[in-house]
Amino acid sequence: MLSNTVSSAIAAAYFANFGLSIPEWRVMAVLAANPGLSAAEVTARTAMDKVAVSRAVATLLSAGRLQRTTGAGRPAPHAPRADARPARASMRRSCPWRSNTNASLVAPLSSAIAPRSTGLLRVLLGRAVELGPAHAHG
């Protein structure tokens, strides 16, 4: 419930502040940090559904936030890559906003609890990845 509530609030804020959906923002964040990835590589790094990544990439391309390039040594139809220069510029503008939002979210926690909660969430995320979708039903 917490994840869905926070995600909904962040999604609304990202759209209001930057005109981005959460899948679009995730794609841009990955490409800003790792320029030149293919859509399949973005899918692997985000654990997002390939259809969601494909839709986000298409929207970002049509909005001019990404540019399609070809991979070295491969024909263009088989090796679409994203040029993340526009993405990196947008991500730089969103960094202060993200930091303020994160600080605001954990503000009610004491200074002793906040750092531990981040570590706890990382441990739980790691375990959830280990369990994977195959273990979701028992």
Buried (B, 14 or more C-beta within 10 A) or exposed (E): EEEEEEEEEBBEEBBEEBEBBBBBBBBBBBBBEEBEBBBEBBBBBBEBEEEBBBBBBEBBBEEEBBBEBEBEEEEEEEEBBBBBEBBBEBBEEBEEEBEEBEEEEBEEEEEEEBEEEEEEEEEEEEEEEEEEEEEEEE
